[in-house]
Amino acid sequence: LIIVCDRFDLVHDLVMYLYKSDLRKYIEIYVQKVNTKRLPAVVGGLLDVDCAEDTIKNLIGVVTGEFSTDELVAEVEKRNRMKLLLPWLEARVHGGSTEPATHDALAKIYIDANMNPERFLKENPYYRSDVVGKYCSKRDPQMAFVAYERGNCDQELIELCNENSLYKNEARYLVRRRDGDLW
């Protein structure tokens, strides 16, 4: 069943079936031994069946193979459970990870939780300014400004400033950039 579901991309249904049938150890076996790249879909399925957060955190922690951090973050973000990833993301950063997806996710969590986001946005060189700025633009325009400013995302910054009446910030930025085309 596991092999067939993996082959035909029925991972979500597989997770739902295994979880509801109390065959949870097979979920871990699947992610560790059969296909580690499916971890994001498995985590999404576990979140859909209201699995305990500790179980999900442990599962993410024990998987050592290759999987997409972007996909994992997207699955968790769809369900508004980003804080679930915080310990794992911080452990990756302390382990020396410079992967932009990891730092993007950390920035999103810090912004939502108001955990000194401005300092993180100014000091962290690894996050993608356009991704984090877009995420912040509706939540906190000031943080979006900081992210766009750091990455020299001129067009996005100008649009943000004009939409949110951040004219002083926009003028300071344009003076600092000293680019005649931006004026």
C-alpha positions in Angstrom: 0.0 0.0 0.0 2.8 2.4 0.9 4.7 1.8 -2.3 1.6 2.2 -4.5 0.5 5.4 -2.8 4.0 6.8 -3.1 4.2 5.9 -6.7 0.9 7.5 -7.6 1.3 10.5 -5.4 -1.5 9.6 -2.9 0.6 10.5 0.1 -2.1 12.6 1.8 -4.6 9.8 1.6 -2.0 7.3 2.8 -1.2 9.4 5.8 -4.9 9.9 6.6 -5.4 6.1 6.4 -2.4 5.1 8.4 -3.1 7.7 11.1 -6.8 6.8 11.5 -5.9 3.0 11.6 -3.4 3.6 14.4 -0.5 2.5 12.2 1.5 5.6 13.0 4.9 3.9 13.1 4.5 3.1 9.4 4.2 6.9 8.7 7.7 7.3 10.2 9.1 4.3 8.3 7.7 5.7 5.1 9.3 9.1 5.6 12.6 7.7 6.8 13.2 4.7 4.5 10.9 4.9 1.5 10.8 8.5 0.4 12.2 11.4 2.5 11.2 13.9 -0.2 7.6 13.4 0.8 8.0 14.8 4.3 6.2 18.1 3.5 3.1 16.2 2.2 3.2 13.9 5.2 3.4 16.8 7.7 0.5 18.5 5.8 -1.6 15.3 6.2 -0.7 14.9 9.9 -1.8 18.5 10.5 -5.0 17.9 8.7 -5.9 15.0 11.0 -5.0 17.1 14.1 -2.0 15.0 15.0 -0.1 16.1 18.2 2.5 18.8 17.5 5.1 16.9 19.4 4.7 13.9 17.2 5.1 16.1 14.1 8.2 17.9 15.6 9.8 14.5 16.4 9.1 13.3 12.8 10.7 16.4 11.3 13.6 16.0 13.6 14.4 12.4 12.8 14.2 12.7 9.0 17.8 13.2 7.7 17.3 12.8 4.0 16.7 15.3 1.3 13.4 17.2 1.2 12.4 20.7 0.2 12.3 23.2 3.0 10.2 25.5 0.8 7.6 22.8 0.4 7.6 22.0 4.1 7.2 25.7 5.0 4.4 26.0 2.4 2.5 23.1 3.8 2.7 24.3 7.4 2.0 28.0 6.4 -1.2 26.9 4.6 -2.5 25.6 7.9 -1.3 28.6 9.9 1.0 26.5 12.1 4.4 28.1 11.3 5.5 28.2 15.0 5.6 24.4 14.9 8.8 24.7 12.8 10.5 27.2 15.0 12.7 24.8 17.1 13.7 22.8 14.0 14.5 26.0 12.0 16.6 27.5 14.8 18.5 24.2 15.2 19.3 24.3 11.4 20.5 27.9 11.7 22.7 27.0 14.7 24.0 24.1 12.7 25.3 26.5 10.1 22.5 26.4 7.5 22.6 29.2 5.0 19.6 28.0 3.0 17.4 30.9 2.1 14.2 29.0 2.7 15.2 28.3 6.3 15.9 31.9 6.9 12.7 33.1 5.1 10.6 30.9 7.4 12.4 32.1 10.5 11.8 35.7 9.4 8.1 35.0 8.9 7.8 33.4 12.4 9.7 36.3 14.0 7.5 38.9 12.3 4.2 37.1 13.3 5.3 36.6 16.9 7.0 40.0 17.1 10.2 38.4 18.3 12.5 41.3 17.5 11.9 41.1 13.8 13.6 44.4 12.8 16.9 43.2 14.2 16.6 39.9 12.4 15.7 41.6 9.1 18.6 44.0 9.3 21.3 41.6 10.5 20.5 38.3 8.7 22.2 38.1 5.3 20.6 34.8 4.1 16.8 35.5 3.7 15.3 36.5 0.4 14.2 40.1 0.7 11.5 39.8 -2.0 9.9 36.8 -0.4 9.9 38.2 3.2 8.9 41.7 2.0 5.9 40.3 0.1 4.9 38.3 3.2 5.1 41.4 5.4 3.5 43.9 3.1 -0.1 43.3 4.4 0.9 42.3 7.9 3.4 45.0 8.8 4.4 47.5 6.1 7.3 48.8 8.2 8.9 45.4 8.3 8.3 44.9 4.6 10.1 48.2 4.1 13.1 47.0 6.1 13.2 43.7 4.1 12.9 45.5 0.7 15.4 48.1 1.7 18.0 45.5 2.6 17.6 43.7 -0.7 17.4 46.8 -2.8 14.0 45.7 -4.2 13.3 49.2 -5.7 10.0 48.6 -7.4 8.4 46.6 -4.6 9.6 49.2 -2.1 8.2 52.1 -4.1 4.8 50.4 -4.5 4.7 49.5 -0.8 5.5 53.1 0.2 2.9 54.6 -2.1 0.2 52.2 -1.0 0.9 52.7 2.7 1.8 56.4 2.7 5.4 55.8 3.8 6.6 58.9 2.0 9.3 59.9 4.4 10.8 56.4 4.3 10.6 56.4 0.6 12.3 59.8 0.3 15.2 58.7 2.6 15.6 55.5 0.7 15.7 57.3 -2.7 18.3 59.8 -1.4 20.4 57.0 0.0 20.3 55.0 -3.3 21.3 58.1 -5.4 19.8 56.7 -8.6 18.3 59.2 -11.0 16.1 56.5 -12.7 14.3 55.8 -9.4 13.3 59.4 -9.1 
